[in-house]
Amino acid sequence: MTARSGERTSVLQNSHLNGDCKFIDYPRVDIVEQPKHGRTEIIHQPIVVDSGGKKMKCDKVKANGVAVYYKSHPGYVGSDKFILRTPEERGSIVEGVAEVKVVK
């Protein structure tokens, strides 16, 4: 992903809804490793559900969810990365490295 130096950038949004697209709870997202040249934050807020083109029933529904944001240190330009972890259904855990290209 690309982020402008010193600006808050959306990284991830996730929601946990039932079959009728009603809010169940806030999905858990953990920051395993903070970026070296900025900060991430996790916020509970309304989001628009995006199934990534899968055309699922709850796609484009506005619901309570979790949003993850990245913001570089002011004036920093270059590469950065951080690691997120989130539990999935059936007890598995997904861990991902988010690589960020910070530009002016």
Beta strands, then each sheet from edge to edge (+ up, - down):
strand 1: 2-4
strand 2: 9-14
strand 3: 16-17
strand 4: 23-25
strand 5: 30-33
strand 6: 38-48
strand 7: 62-72
strand 8: 78-87
strand 9: 93-103
sheet 1: 1+ 9+ 8- 5+
sheet 2: 2+ 7- 6+
sheet 3: 3+ 4-
end
